[in-house]
């Protein structure tokens, strides 16, 4: 990604100034669902979840997207 002049809402950290590679929008301008699919936090959480699942842990959630 790259640092760009701030665009979009300024309510979450560096989202307004970070534009991921391959996108025309900053994280702040993206829909939450789109941002979550490519964010490092989402990817990290998904990886941790898969490791727990492989180890036999079961998590009950309302939303199984992570």
PDB file with one MODEL, atoms N, CA, C and O in Angstrom:
MODEL        1
ATOM      1  N   UNK A   1       0.813  -1.180   0.000  1.00  0.00           N
ATOM      2  CA  UNK A   1       0.000   0.000   0.000  1.00  0.00           C
ATOM      3  C   UNK A   1       0.861   1.249   0.000  1.00  0.00           C
ATOM      4  O   UNK A   1       2.090   1.189  -0.046  1.00  0.00           O
ATOM      5  N   UNK A   2       0.174   2.385   0.054  1.00  0.00           N
ATOM      6  CA  UNK A   2       0.906   3.650   0.075  1.00  0.00           C
ATOM      7  C   UNK A   2       0.185   4.669   0.937  1.00  0.00           C
ATOM      8  O   UNK A   2      -1.019   4.574   1.174  1.00  0.00           O
ATOM      9  N   UNK A   3       0.945   5.637   1.396  1.00  0.00           N
ATOM     10  CA  UNK A   3       0.424   6.746   2.171  1.00  0.00           C
ATOM     11  C   UNK A   3      -0.031   7.824   1.191  1.00  0.00           C
ATOM     12  O   UNK A   3       0.712   8.201   0.285  1.00  0.00           O
ATOM     13  N   UNK A   4      -1.260   8.319   1.377  1.00  0.00           N
ATOM     14  CA  UNK A   4      -1.848   9.327   0.487  1.00  0.00           C
ATOM     15  C   UNK A   4      -2.425  10.458   1.338  1.00  0.00           C
ATOM     16  O   UNK A   4      -2.576  10.301   2.549  1.00  0.00           O
ATOM     17  N   UNK A   5      -2.750  11.597   0.720  1.00  0.00           N
ATOM     18  CA  UNK A   5      -3.441  12.648   1.474  1.00  0.00           C
ATOM     19  C   UNK A   5      -4.747  12.090   2.058  1.00  0.00           C
ATOM     20  O   UNK A   5      -5.433  11.299   1.410  1.00  0.00           O
ATOM     21  N   UNK A   6      -5.078  12.498   3.262  1.00  0.00           N
ATOM     22  CA  UNK A   6      -6.242  11.966   3.978  1.00  0.00           C
ATOM     23  C   UNK A   6      -7.524  12.106   3.165  1.00  0.00           C
ATOM     24  O   UNK A   6      -7.830  13.160   2.607  1.00  0.00           O
ATOM     25  N   UNK A   7      -8.268  10.982   3.121  1.00  0.00           N
ATOM     26  CA  UNK A   7      -9.578  10.945   2.463  1.00  0.00           C
ATOM     27  C   UNK A   7     -10.492  10.064   3.299  1.00  0.00           C
ATOM     28  O   UNK A   7     -10.067   9.032   3.818  1.00  0.00           O
ATOM     29  N   UNK A   8     -11.731  10.470   3.425  1.00  0.00           N
ATOM     30  CA  UNK A   8     -12.708   9.678   4.158  1.00  0.00           C
ATOM     31  C   UNK A   8     -12.761  10.038   5.627  1.00  0.00           C
ATOM     32  O   UNK A   8     -12.052  10.936   6.082  1.00  0.00           O
ATOM     33  N   UNK A   9     -13.617   9.325   6.379  1.00  0.00           N
ATOM     34  CA  UNK A   9     -13.782   9.590   7.810  1.00  0.00           C
ATOM     35  C   UNK A   9     -12.453   9.467   8.561  1.00  0.00           C
ATOM     36  O   UNK A   9     -11.605   8.647   8.210  1.00  0.00           O
ATOM     37  N   UNK A  10     -12.286  10.280   9.582  1.00  0.00           N
ATOM     38  CA  UNK A  10     -11.026  10.299  10.335  1.00  0.00           C
ATOM     39  C   UNK A  10     -11.171   9.687  11.721  1.00  0.00           C
ATOM     40  O   UNK A  10     -10.427  10.045  12.635  1.00  0.00           O
ATOM     41  N   UNK A  11     -12.110   8.777  11.889  1.00  0.00           N
ATOM     42  CA  UNK A  11     -12.394   8.241  13.217  1.00  0.00           C
ATOM     43  C   UNK A  11     -11.639   6.956  13.571  1.00  0.00           C
ATOM     44  O   UNK A  11     -11.847   6.408  14.653  1.00  0.00           O
ATOM     45  N   UNK A  12     -10.772   6.467  12.688  1.00  0.00           N
ATOM     46  CA  UNK A  12     -10.036   5.250  13.031  1.00  0.00           C
ATOM     47  C   UNK A  12      -8.599   5.322  12.535  1.00  0.00           C
ATOM     48  O   UNK A  12      -8.310   5.003  11.381  1.00  0.00           O
ATOM     49  N   UNK A  13      -7.723   5.735  13.401  1.00  0.00           N
ATOM     50  CA  UNK A  13      -6.289   5.694  13.159  1.00  0.00           C
ATOM     51  C   UNK A  13      -5.840   6.197  11.807  1.00  0.00           C
ATOM     52  O   UNK A  13      -6.201   7.294  11.380  1.00  0.00           O
ATOM     53  N   UNK A  14      -5.054   5.386  11.145  1.00  0.00           N
ATOM     54  CA  UNK A  14      -4.429   5.779   9.882  1.00  0.00           C
ATOM     55  C   UNK A  14      -5.256   5.410   8.662  1.00  0.00           C
ATOM     56  O   UNK A  14      -4.780   5.581   7.540  1.00  0.00           O
ATOM     57  N   UNK A  15      -6.459   4.919   8.831  1.00  0.00           N
ATOM     58  CA  UNK A  15      -7.303   4.521   7.699  1.00  0.00           C
ATOM     59  C   UNK A  15      -7.453   5.597   6.620  1.00  0.00           C
ATOM     60  O   UNK A  15      -7.438   5.259   5.437  1.00  0.00           O
ATOM     61  N   UNK A  16      -7.599   6.892   6.983  1.00  0.00           N
ATOM     62  CA  UNK A  16      -7.788   7.909   5.942  1.00  0.00           C
ATOM     63  C   UNK A  16      -6.560   8.139   5.053  1.00  0.00           C
ATOM     64  O   UNK A  16      -6.688   8.684   3.957  1.00  0.00           O
ATOM     65  N   UNK A  17      -5.382   7.733   5.512  1.00  0.00           N
ATOM     66  CA  UNK A  17      -4.169   8.013   4.735  1.00  0.00           C
ATOM     67  C   UNK A  17      -3.532   6.772   4.124  1.00  0.00           C
ATOM     68  O   UNK A  17      -2.496   6.880   3.469  1.00  0.00           O
ATOM     69  N   UNK A  18      -4.124   5.594   4.320  1.00  0.00           N
ATOM     70  CA  UNK A  18      -3.547   4.372   3.762  1.00  0.00           C
ATOM     71  C   UNK A  18      -4.413   3.844   2.635  1.00  0.00           C
ATOM     72  O   UNK A  18      -5.600   3.574   2.817  1.00  0.00           O
ATOM     73  N   UNK A  19      -3.805   3.700   1.471  1.00  0.00           N
ATOM     74  CA  UNK A  19      -4.488   3.148   0.294  1.00  0.00           C
ATOM     75  C   UNK A  19      -3.813   1.829  -0.065  1.00  0.00           C
ATOM     76  O   UNK A  19      -2.656   1.824  -0.485  1.00  0.00           O
ATOM     77  N   UNK A  20      -4.520   0.709   0.095  1.00  0.00           N
ATOM     78  CA  UNK A  20      -3.918  -0.586  -0.192  1.00  0.00           C
ATOM     79  C   UNK A  20      -3.612  -0.759  -1.682  1.00  0.00           C
ATOM     80  O   UNK A  20      -4.293  -0.196  -2.539  1.00  0.00           O
ATOM     81  N   UNK A  21      -2.583  -1.539  -1.968  1.00  0.00           N
ATOM     82  CA  UNK A  21      -2.231  -1.837  -3.359  1.00  0.00           C
ATOM     83  C   UNK A  21      -3.433  -2.422  -4.091  1.00  0.00           C
ATOM     84  O   UNK A  21      -4.136  -3.285  -3.566  1.00  0.00           O
ATOM     85  N   UNK A  22      -3.658  -1.938  -5.312  1.00  0.00           N
ATOM     86  CA  UNK A  22      -4.736  -2.452  -6.139  1.00  0.00           C
ATOM     87  C   UNK A  22      -6.085  -1.796  -5.894  1.00  0.00           C
ATOM     88  O   UNK A  22      -7.081  -2.194  -6.497  1.00  0.00           O
ATOM     89  N   UNK A  23      -6.135  -0.800  -5.023  1.00  0.00           N
ATOM     90  CA  UNK A  23      -7.393  -0.125  -4.699  1.00  0.00           C
ATOM     91  C   UNK A  23      -7.269   1.371  -4.956  1.00  0.00           C
ATOM     92  O   UNK A  23      -6.186   1.944  -4.843  1.00  0.00           O
ATOM     93  N   UNK A  24      -8.398   1.999  -5.305  1.00  0.00           N
ATOM     94  CA  UNK A  24      -8.436   3.444  -5.529  1.00  0.00           C
ATOM     95  C   UNK A  24      -8.910   4.195  -4.297  1.00  0.00           C
ATOM     96  O   UNK A  24      -8.894   5.426  -4.278  1.00  0.00           O
ATOM     97  N   UNK A  25      -9.333   3.471  -3.270  1.00  0.00           N
ATOM     98  CA  UNK A  25      -9.852   4.078  -2.051  1.00  0.00           C
ATOM     99  C   UNK A  25      -8.896   3.859  -0.891  1.00  0.00           C
ATOM    100  O   UNK A  25      -8.114   2.908  -0.880  1.00  0.00           O
ATOM    101  N   UNK A  26      -8.974   4.762   0.093  1.00  0.00           N
ATOM    102  CA  UNK A  26      -8.272   4.523   1.353  1.00  0.00           C
ATOM    103  C   UNK A  26      -9.116   3.551   2.173  1.00  0.00           C
ATOM    104  O   UNK A  26     -10.281   3.314   1.854  1.00  0.00           O
ATOM    105  N   UNK A  27      -8.530   2.992   3.226  1.00  0.00           N
ATOM    106  CA  UNK A  27      -9.309   2.127   4.113  1.00  0.00           C
ATOM    107  C   UNK A  27     -10.531   2.865   4.649  1.00  0.00           C
ATOM    108  O   UNK A  27     -11.602   2.271   4.779  1.00  0.00           O
ATOM    109  N   UNK A  28     -10.385   4.151   4.962  1.00  0.00           N
ATOM    110  CA  UNK A  28     -11.499   4.928   5.522  1.00  0.00           C
ATOM    111  C   UNK A  28     -12.657   5.062   4.539  1.00  0.00           C
ATOM    112  O   UNK A  28     -13.806   5.200   4.960  1.00  0.00           O
ATOM    113  N   UNK A  29     -12.381   5.025   3.261  1.00  0.00           N
ATOM    114  CA  UNK A  29     -13.429   5.172   2.247  1.00  0.00           C
ATOM    115  C   UNK A  29     -14.124   3.856   1.909  1.00  0.00           C
ATOM    116  O   UNK A  29     -15.190   3.859   1.293  1.00  0.00           O
ATOM    117  N   UNK A  30     -13.536   2.744   2.305  1.00  0.00           N
ATOM    118  CA  UNK A  30     -14.085   1.429   1.967  1.00  0.00           C
ATOM    119  C   UNK A  30     -15.221   1.035   2.896  1.00  0.00           C
ATOM    120  O   UNK A  30     -15.297   1.483   4.041  1.00  0.00           O
ATOM    121  N   UNK A  31     -16.098   0.191   2.380  1.00  0.00           N
ATOM    122  CA  UNK A  31     -17.107  -0.434   3.238  1.00  0.00           C
ATOM    123  C   UNK A  31     -16.373  -1.325   4.239  1.00  0.00           C
ATOM    124  O   UNK A  31     -15.333  -1.903   3.923  1.00  0.00           O
ATOM    125  N   UNK A  32     -16.917  -1.428   5.431  1.00  0.00           N
ATOM    126  CA  UNK A  32     -16.298  -2.233   6.485  1.00  0.00           C
ATOM    127  C   UNK A  32     -16.007  -3.656   6.006  1.00  0.00           C
ATOM    128  O   UNK A  32     -14.936  -4.199   6.276  1.00  0.00           O
ATOM    129  N   UNK A  33     -16.957  -4.253   5.300  1.00  0.00           N
ATOM    130  CA  UNK A  33     -16.797  -5.636   4.837  1.00  0.00           C
ATOM    131  C   UNK A  33     -15.637  -5.766   3.857  1.00  0.00           C
ATOM    132  O   UNK A  33     -14.883  -6.738   3.912  1.00  0.00           O
ATOM    133  N   UNK A  34     -15.491  -4.802   2.969  1.00  0.00           N
ATOM    134  CA  UNK A  34     -14.398  -4.841   1.998  1.00  0.00           C
ATOM    135  C   UNK A  34     -13.054  -4.674   2.695  1.00  0.00           C
ATOM    136  O   UNK A  34     -12.108  -5.413   2.420  1.00  0.00           O
ATOM    137  N   UNK A  35     -12.974  -3.702   3.596  1.00  0.00           N
ATOM    138  CA  UNK A  35     -11.731  -3.460   4.331  1.00  0.00           C
ATOM    139  C   UNK A  35     -11.329  -4.699   5.126  1.00  0.00           C
ATOM    140  O   UNK A  35     -10.162  -5.089   5.135  1.00  0.00           O
ATOM    141  N   UNK A  36     -12.306  -5.312   5.794  1.00  0.00           N
ATOM    142  CA  UNK A  36     -11.987  -6.466   6.627  1.00  0.00           C
ATOM    143  C   UNK A  36     -11.420  -7.634   5.833  1.00  0.00           C
ATOM    144  O   UNK A  36     -10.613  -8.399   6.362  1.00  0.00           O
ATOM    145  N   UNK A  37     -11.819  -7.786   4.592  1.00  0.00           N
ATOM    146  CA  UNK A  37     -11.308  -8.898   3.787  1.00  0.00           C
ATOM    147  C   UNK A  37      -9.830  -8.760   3.454  1.00  0.00           C
ATOM    148  O   UNK A  37      -9.162  -9.755   3.170  1.00  0.00           O
ATOM    149  N   UNK A  38      -9.309  -7.525   3.485  1.00  0.00           N
ATOM    150  CA  UNK A  38      -7.911  -7.326   3.099  1.00  0.00           C
ATOM    151  C   UNK A  38      -7.036  -6.785   4.222  1.00  0.00           C
ATOM    152  O   UNK A  38      -5.824  -6.660   4.042  1.00  0.00           O
ATOM    153  N   UNK A  39      -7.610  -6.461   5.369  1.00  0.00           N
ATOM    154  CA  UNK A  39      -6.821  -5.847   6.438  1.00  0.00           C
ATOM    155  C   UNK A  39      -5.914  -6.865   7.126  1.00  0.00           C
ATOM    156  O   UNK A  39      -6.230  -8.053   7.189  1.00  0.00           O
ATOM    157  N   UNK A  40      -4.792  -6.386   7.636  1.00  0.00           N
ATOM    158  CA  UNK A  40      -3.863  -7.271   8.337  1.00  0.00           C
ATOM    159  C   UNK A  40      -4.489  -7.818   9.618  1.00  0.00           C
ATOM    160  O   UNK A  40      -4.198  -8.948  10.009  1.00  0.00           O
ATOM    161  N   UNK A  41      -5.333  -7.044  10.269  1.00  0.00           N
ATOM    162  CA  UNK A  41      -5.985  -7.524  11.491  1.00  0.00           C
ATOM    163  C   UNK A  41      -6.925  -8.693  11.182  1.00  0.00           C
ATOM    164  O   UNK A  41      -6.927  -9.702  11.887  1.00  0.00           O
ATOM    165  N   UNK A  42      -7.710  -8.545  10.135  1.00  0.00           N
ATOM    166  CA  UNK A  42      -8.642  -9.607   9.754  1.00  0.00           C
ATOM    167  C   UNK A  42      -7.875 -10.876   9.387  1.00  0.00           C
ATOM    168  O   UNK A  42      -8.219 -11.971   9.832  1.00  0.00           O
ATOM    169  N   UNK A  43      -6.842 -10.718   8.577  1.00  0.00           N
ATOM    170  CA  UNK A  43      -6.060 -11.887   8.154  1.00  0.00           C
ATOM    171  C   UNK A  43      -5.425 -12.574   9.355  1.00  0.00           C
ATOM    172  O   UNK A  43      -5.397 -13.803   9.420  1.00  0.00           O
ATOM    173  N   UNK A  44      -4.912 -11.794  10.309  1.00  0.00           N
ATOM    174  CA  UNK A  44      -4.295 -12.366  11.505  1.00  0.00           C
ATOM    175  C   UNK A  44      -5.314 -13.111  12.352  1.00  0.00           C
ATOM    176  O   UNK A  44      -5.052 -14.219  12.820  1.00  0.00           O
ATOM    177  N   UNK A  45      -6.476 -12.500  12.546  1.00  0.00           N
ATOM    178  CA  UNK A  45      -7.520 -13.144  13.339  1.00  0.00           C
ATOM    179  C   UNK A  45      -8.012 -14.428  12.673  1.00  0.00           C
ATOM    180  O   UNK A  45      -8.255 -15.424  13.354  1.00  0.00           O
ATOM    181  N   UNK A  46      -8.160 -14.411  11.364  1.00  0.00           N
ATOM    182  CA  UNK A  46      -8.587 -15.612  10.639  1.00  0.00           C
ATOM    183  C   UNK A  46      -7.557 -16.728  10.794  1.00  0.00           C
ATOM    184  O   UNK A  46      -7.926 -17.892  10.943  1.00  0.00           O
ATOM    185  N   UNK A  47      -6.277 -16.386  10.760  1.00  0.00           N
ATOM    186  CA  UNK A  47      -5.217 -17.379  10.924  1.00  0.00           C
ATOM    187  C   UNK A  47      -5.229 -17.972  12.333  1.00  0.00           C
ATOM    188  O   UNK A  47      -5.101 -19.185  12.499  1.00  0.00           O
ATOM    189  N   UNK A  48      -5.381 -17.121  13.340  1.00  0.00           N
ATOM    190  CA  UNK A  48      -5.456 -17.604  14.718  1.00  0.00           C
ATOM    191  C   UNK A  48      -6.663 -18.525  14.885  1.00  0.00           C
ATOM    192  O   UNK A  48      -6.568 -19.578  15.514  1.00  0.00           O
ATOM    193  N   UNK A  49      -7.791 -18.121  14.319  1.00  0.00           N
ATOM    194  CA  UNK A  49      -8.998 -18.944  14.413  1.00  0.00           C
ATOM    195  C   UNK A  49      -8.778 -20.317  13.784  1.00  0.00           C
ATOM    196  O   UNK A  49      -9.206 -21.330  14.336  1.00  0.00           O
ATOM    197  N   UNK A  50      -8.113 -20.353  12.630  1.00  0.00           N
ATOM    198  CA  UNK A  50      -7.885 -21.641  11.972  1.00  0.00           C
ATOM    199  C   UNK A  50      -6.966 -22.535  12.804  1.00  0.00           C
ATOM    200  O   UNK A  50      -7.154 -23.751  12.839  1.00  0.00           O
ATOM    201  N   UNK A  51      -5.974 -21.941  13.474  1.00  0.00           N
ATOM    202  CA  UNK A  51      -5.085 -22.735  14.333  1.00  0.00           C
ATOM    203  C   UNK A  51      -5.854 -23.322  15.516  1.00  0.00           C
ATOM    204  O   UNK A  51      -5.669 -24.488  15.865  1.00  0.00           O
ATOM    205  N   UNK A  52      -6.716 -22.511  16.130  1.00  0.00           N
ATOM    206  CA  UNK A  52      -7.530 -23.024  17.226  1.00  0.00           C
ATOM    207  C   UNK A  52      -8.465 -24.126  16.745  1.00  0.00           C
ATOM    208  O   UNK A  52      -8.642 -25.137  17.426  1.00  0.00           O
ATOM    209  N   UNK A  53      -9.056 -23.934  15.583  1.00  0.00           N
ATOM    210  CA  UNK A  53      -9.984 -24.927  15.033  1.00  0.00           C
ATOM    211  C   UNK A  53      -9.256 -26.250  14.784  1.00  0.00           C
ATOM    212  O   UNK A  53      -9.780 -27.320  15.095  1.00  0.00           O
ATOM    213  N   UNK A  54      -8.047 -26.172  14.222  1.00  0.00           N
ATOM    214  CA  UNK A  54      -7.251 -27.377  13.980  1.00  0.00           C
ATOM    215  C   UNK A  54      -6.904 -28.088  15.280  1.00  0.00           C
ATOM    216  O   UNK A  54      -6.758 -29.310  15.304  1.00  0.00           O
ATOM    217  N   UNK A  55      -6.773 -27.319  16.369  1.00  0.00           N
ATOM    218  CA  UNK A  55      -6.441 -27.900  17.670  1.00  0.00           C
ATOM    219  C   UNK A  55      -7.673 -28.444  18.391  1.00  0.00           C
ATOM    220  O   UNK A  55      -7.561 -29.004  19.482  1.00  0.00           O
ATOM    221  N   UNK A  56      -8.857 -28.278  17.776  1.00  0.00           N
ATOM    222  CA  UNK A  56     -10.066 -28.840  18.346  1.00  0.00           C
ATOM    223  C   UNK A  56     -10.915 -27.900  19.176  1.00  0.00           C
ATOM    224  O   UNK A  56     -11.914 -28.322  19.757  1.00  0.00           O
ATOM    225  N   UNK A  57     -10.537 -26.639  19.242  1.00  0.00           N
ATOM    226  CA  UNK A  57     -11.346 -25.673  19.979  1.00  0.00           C
ATOM    227  C   UNK A  57     -12.549 -25.261  19.146  1.00  0.00           C
ATOM    228  O   UNK A  57     -12.456 -25.125  17.926  1.00  0.00           O
ATOM    229  N   UNK A  58     -13.678 -25.065  19.815  1.00  0.00           N
ATOM    230  CA  UNK A  58     -14.904 -24.656  19.137  1.00  0.00           C
ATOM    231  C   UNK A  58     -15.337 -23.312  19.706  1.00  0.00           C
ATOM    232  O   UNK A  58     -15.380 -23.127  20.922  1.00  0.00           O
ATOM    233  N   UNK A  59     -15.656 -22.382  18.822  1.00  0.00           N
ATOM    234  CA  UNK A  59     -16.100 -21.057  19.235  1.00  0.00           C
ATOM    235  C   UNK A  59     -17.529 -20.840  18.785  1.00  0.00           C
ATOM    236  O   UNK A  59     -17.871 -21.092  17.630  1.00  0.00           O
ATOM    237  N   UNK A  60     -18.354 -20.374  19.692  1.00  0.00           N
ATOM    238  CA  UNK A  60     -19.736 -20.038  19.363  1.00  0.00           C
ATOM    239  C   UNK A  60     -19.807 -18.535  19.132  1.00  0.00           C
ATOM    240  O   UNK A  60     -19.537 -17.752  20.042  1.00  0.00           O
ATOM    241  N   UNK A  61     -20.172 -18.126  17.911  1.00  0.00           N
ATOM    242  CA  UNK A  61     -20.297 -16.705  17.599  1.00  0.00           C
ATOM    243  C   UNK A  61     -21.584 -16.466  16.832  1.00  0.00           C
ATOM    244  O   UNK A  61     -22.169 -17.388  16.262  1.00  0.00           O
ATOM    245  N   UNK A  62     -22.011 -15.221  16.830  1.00  0.00           N
ATOM    246  CA  UNK A  62     -23.173 -14.839  16.036  1.00  0.00           C
ATOM    247  C   UNK A  62     -22.796 -14.675  14.574  1.00  0.00           C
ATOM    248  O   UNK A  62     -23.640 -14.814  13.689  1.00  0.00           O
ATOM    249  N   UNK A  63     -21.525 -14.378  14.322  1.00  0.00           N
ATOM    250  CA  UNK A  63     -21.053 -14.087  12.968  1.00  0.00           C
ATOM    251  C   UNK A  63     -19.823 -14.933  12.701  1.00  0.00           C
ATOM    252  O   UNK A  63     -18.774 -14.698  13.301  1.00  0.00           O
ATOM    253  N   UNK A  64     -19.927 -15.902  11.823  1.00  0.00           N
ATOM    254  CA  UNK A  64     -18.817 -16.825  11.577  1.00  0.00           C
ATOM    255  C   UNK A  64     -17.945 -16.383  10.404  1.00  0.00           C
ATOM    256  O   UNK A  64     -17.341 -17.219   9.732  1.00  0.00           O
ATOM    257  N   UNK A  65     -17.876 -15.060  10.151  1.00  0.00           N
ATOM    258  CA  UNK A  65     -17.034 -14.589   9.056  1.00  0.00           C
ATOM    259  C   UNK A  65     -15.574 -14.543   9.454  1.00  0.00           C
ATOM    260  O   UNK A  65     -14.699 -14.414   8.598  1.00  0.00           O
ATOM    261  N   UNK A  66     -15.300 -14.647  10.743  1.00  0.00           N
ATOM    262  CA  UNK A  66     -13.904 -14.643  11.204  1.00  0.00           C
ATOM    263  C   UNK A  66     -13.618 -15.962  11.868  1.00  0.00           C
ATOM    264  O   UNK A  66     -12.502 -16.188  12.336  1.00  0.00           O
TER     265      UNK A  66
ENDMDL
END
